[in-house]
């Protein structure tokens, strides 16, 4: 009696299986990849820290709020020229944005026109947000998880410039202010709200103090600027005082590999 040989067992390599990697069971692997992939590229490019620009994706270059596009572009260019002129083996204070249009594009564009690199942390959305063309190709990242994207804003960020924006910008502003207020970021963060008239109308900070929901000292966590030169001076002087005169030379990306070297619990 002839017996049929059993069929060969199909071998599946887990990390090559798209079906597995896209399954709920592999969510932790997807999360980890959104940490490790940017980390690899930032280390490879020797990027030590960033200046993050937040602002509306809806502000067009020639629209009613177009001055903010032009001023974000000019400020990013000026900061890039300054940071590229620093004497250091690592890239300091690289412009970083959310990677999309509007204010994000303006900041990436300013860095590009100044001859520097810039980072784009894009997010996949149902209404697709395409990355703007001014991001350095090797520093453009696409995220699925909002909180992993926020991590990469906060972790290397040493300064944050908040231009007028909507829900996303307000969310990012409050996230950073909360981390600083609660001392979850063990580093000095420079926060500049660009466009005092806009911000004082949108967020009544004085009312929050009057009603006792924040302390008067919390108003010192940020500063206002209404022109490029003022914003540049606030960011440059703050970074010089707190991150050039006081810090050692170990890049933040290198500290991440050695917990004993890390000051920031992130």
C-alpha positions as CSV (number, residue, x, y, z in Angstrom):
1,X,0.0,0.0,0.0
2,X,1.5,3.3,-1.1
3,X,1.2,6.1,1.5
4,X,1.2,9.7,0.2
5,X,3.9,11.8,1.7
6,X,2.7,14.6,3.9
7,X,2.9,18.0,2.4
8,X,5.9,20.1,3.5
9,X,5.2,22.3,6.4
10,X,4.9,25.9,5.3
11,X,7.5,27.9,7.2
12,X,6.7,31.5,8.1
13,X,9.3,33.9,9.3
14,X,7.4,36.2,11.7
15,X,9.2,39.4,11.0
16,X,8.7,38.9,7.2
17,X,5.0,38.4,7.6
18,X,3.0,41.5,6.7
19,X,-0.2,39.8,7.9
20,X,1.3,39.3,11.3
21,X,3.0,42.7,11.5
22,X,-0.3,44.4,10.7
23,X,-2.3,42.4,13.2
24,X,-3.4,43.5,16.7
25,X,-1.0,41.0,18.2
26,X,2.0,42.9,16.7
27,X,1.0,46.4,17.9
28,X,3.8,46.5,20.4
29,X,6.3,45.8,17.6
30,X,4.8,48.6,15.5
31,X,5.1,51.0,18.5
32,X,8.7,50.0,19.0
33,X,9.5,50.5,15.4
34,X,8.3,54.1,15.6
35,X,10.8,54.7,18.4
36,X,13.8,52.8,16.9
37,X,13.5,54.0,13.3
38,X,13.8,57.7,14.0
39,X,16.4,57.1,16.7
40,X,18.6,55.3,14.1
41,X,18.4,58.1,11.6
42,X,18.9,60.9,14.1
43,X,22.0,59.1,15.5
44,X,23.3,58.5,11.9
45,X,22.9,62.2,11.1
46,X,24.5,63.1,14.5
47,X,21.6,65.3,15.4
48,X,21.8,66.2,19.1
49,X,18.7,68.3,19.6
50,X,16.0,70.2,17.8
51,X,14.0,73.5,17.6
52,X,10.4,72.5,17.0
53,X,8.0,74.7,15.0
54,X,4.3,74.2,15.6
55,X,1.5,75.9,13.7
56,X,-1.5,75.5,11.5
57,X,-1.4,73.4,8.4
58,X,-4.0,75.7,6.9
59,X,-2.0,78.9,6.9
60,X,-1.1,79.5,3.2
61,X,1.8,81.6,1.9
62,X,-0.6,84.1,0.3
63,X,-3.7,83.6,2.6
64,X,-5.1,86.1,5.2
65,X,-2.6,84.8,7.8
66,X,0.2,84.6,5.2
67,X,2.5,86.9,7.2
68,X,2.9,84.0,9.7
69,X,4.1,81.7,6.9
70,X,6.7,84.2,5.8
71,X,7.9,84.9,9.3
72,X,8.1,81.2,10.2
73,X,10.1,80.7,7.0
74,X,12.4,83.6,7.9
75,X,12.9,82.6,11.5
76,X,13.7,79.0,10.6
77,X,16.3,80.2,8.1
78,X,17.9,82.5,10.6
79,X,18.0,79.9,13.3
80,X,19.5,77.3,10.9
81,X,22.3,79.7,9.8
82,X,23.1,80.4,13.5
83,X,23.0,76.7,14.6
84,X,25.1,75.6,11.5
85,X,27.7,78.1,12.5
86,X,28.3,76.6,16.0
87,X,31.5,74.8,16.5
88,X,30.5,71.2,17.4
89,X,30.9,67.8,15.9
90,X,27.1,67.1,16.4
91,X,24.3,69.0,14.6
92,X,22.7,71.3,17.2
93,X,19.2,72.7,17.2
94,X,18.0,71.3,13.9
95,X,14.6,72.7,12.8
96,X,11.8,70.1,13.3
97,X,8.2,70.3,12.2
98,X,5.1,68.0,11.8
99,X,6.1,67.6,8.2
100,X,2.9,68.9,6.6
101,X,1.8,72.1,4.8
102,X,1.3,75.6,6.2
103,X,3.5,76.7,9.0
104,X,5.3,73.3,8.9
105,X,6.2,73.8,5.3
106,X,7.3,77.3,6.0
107,X,9.8,76.2,8.7
108,X,11.2,73.3,6.7
109,X,11.5,75.7,3.7
110,X,13.4,78.3,5.7
111,X,15.9,75.7,6.9
112,X,16.2,74.3,3.3
113,X,16.8,77.8,1.8
114,X,19.5,78.5,4.5
115,X,21.4,75.3,3.4
116,X,20.6,73.3,6.5
117,X,18.9,70.1,7.3
118,X,15.4,69.8,8.8
119,X,13.2,67.1,10.2
120,X,9.6,66.3,9.3
121,X,7.5,64.1,11.6
122,X,4.5,63.4,9.5
123,X,1.3,61.6,10.6
124,X,-0.9,59.4,8.6
125,X,-4.5,60.8,8.6
126,X,-7.8,59.8,6.9
127,X,-7.5,63.0,4.9
128,X,-4.0,62.3,3.8
129,X,-1.4,64.8,5.0
130,X,1.4,64.6,2.5
131,X,4.9,65.6,3.6
132,X,6.1,68.9,2.3
133,X,9.0,68.9,-0.2
134,X,11.5,70.9,1.9
135,X,12.2,68.2,4.5
136,X,15.6,66.6,4.3
137,X,14.9,63.2,2.6
138,X,16.8,61.2,5.2
139,X,14.9,63.0,8.0
140,X,11.3,62.5,6.9
141,X,9.3,60.1,9.0
142,X,5.7,58.9,8.8
143,X,4.0,58.0,12.1
144,X,0.8,56.0,12.7
145,X,0.6,56.7,16.4
146,X,0.2,60.3,17.6
147,X,1.8,59.7,20.9
148,X,5.0,58.3,19.4
149,X,5.1,61.3,17.1
150,X,4.7,63.6,20.2
151,X,7.6,61.7,21.9
152,X,9.9,62.6,19.0
153,X,8.9,66.3,19.3
154,X,9.5,66.3,23.1
155,X,12.6,64.1,23.5
156,X,15.2,66.0,21.4
157,X,13.4,69.3,21.6
158,X,15.2,72.2,23.4
159,X,13.1,75.0,22.0
160,X,9.5,75.2,20.8
161,X,8.1,78.1,18.7
162,X,4.3,78.1,18.6
163,X,2.7,79.9,15.6
164,X,-1.1,80.4,15.4
165,X,-2.9,77.1,14.8
166,X,-6.0,75.0,15.6
167,X,-6.8,72.0,17.7
168,X,-3.5,70.2,16.8
169,X,-1.3,73.2,17.7
170,X,-3.3,73.8,20.9
171,X,-2.9,70.1,21.9
172,X,0.9,70.3,21.2
173,X,1.2,73.5,23.2
174,X,-0.6,72.2,26.2
175,X,1.3,68.9,26.1
176,X,4.6,70.7,26.2
177,X,3.5,73.2,28.9
178,X,2.2,70.3,31.0
179,X,5.5,68.3,30.7
180,X,7.5,71.4,31.7
181,X,5.1,72.5,34.5
182,X,5.1,69.0,36.1
183,X,8.9,68.7,35.6
184,X,8.6,65.6,33.5
185,X,11.2,67.1,31.2
186,X,14.5,67.4,33.1
187,X,15.9,70.1,30.9
188,X,15.3,73.8,30.3
189,X,12.8,74.3,27.5
190,X,12.5,77.6,25.6
191,X,8.9,78.1,24.6
192,X,8.0,81.1,22.4
193,X,4.4,81.9,21.5
194,X,4.6,83.8,18.2
195,X,1.8,86.3,17.7
196,X,0.8,87.6,21.1
197,X,-2.6,89.1,19.8
198,X,-3.6,85.6,18.6
199,X,-2.5,83.7,21.6
200,X,-3.9,86.1,24.2
201,X,-7.3,86.0,22.4
202,X,-7.3,82.2,22.1
203,X,-6.0,81.3,25.6
204,X,-6.8,83.6,28.5
205,X,-3.8,82.8,30.6
206,X,-4.5,85.6,33.1
207,X,-7.9,84.1,33.7
208,X,-6.4,80.8,34.5
209,X,-4.2,82.5,37.2
210,X,-7.1,84.5,38.5
211,X,-9.3,81.4,38.9
212,X,-6.5,79.5,40.5
213,X,-6.1,76.7,38.0
214,X,-2.5,77.6,37.3
215,X,0.1,79.5,39.4
216,X,1.3,83.0,38.5
217,X,4.8,81.5,38.2
218,X,3.5,79.2,35.3
219,X,3.3,82.3,33.1
220,X,7.1,82.3,33.2
221,X,7.2,79.0,31.3
222,X,6.8,80.8,28.0
223,X,7.4,84.2,26.3
224,X,5.7,86.1,23.5
225,X,7.2,87.4,20.3
226,X,5.6,89.4,17.5
227,X,8.5,89.6,15.0
228,X,11.3,87.5,13.7
229,X,14.2,89.3,15.4
230,X,12.6,89.1,18.8
231,X,11.8,85.4,18.5
232,X,15.3,84.7,17.2
233,X,16.9,86.5,20.1
234,X,14.7,84.7,22.7
235,X,15.5,81.2,21.2
236,X,19.2,81.9,20.6
237,X,19.8,83.5,24.0
238,X,17.9,80.8,25.8
239,X,19.7,77.9,24.0
240,X,23.0,79.6,24.5
241,X,22.5,80.1,28.2
242,X,21.0,76.7,29.1
243,X,22.3,74.3,26.5
244,X,25.6,75.7,25.2
245,X,27.2,77.2,28.3
246,X,26.0,74.6,30.8
247,X,25.7,71.2,29.0
248,X,28.4,68.7,28.4
249,X,29.3,67.4,25.0
250,X,27.5,64.0,25.1
251,X,24.8,64.0,22.3
252,X,21.3,63.3,23.6
253,X,21.0,60.4,21.1
254,X,24.1,58.8,22.7
255,X,22.8,59.3,26.2
256,X,19.7,57.3,25.2
257,X,21.9,54.2,24.8
258,X,23.4,54.6,28.3
259,X,20.9,55.1,31.0
260,X,23.6,56.2,33.4
261,X,24.3,59.1,31.2
262,X,20.8,60.3,30.8
263,X,19.4,63.3,32.6
264,X,16.0,63.2,30.8
265,X,13.8,60.2,31.9
266,X,12.2,60.2,28.5
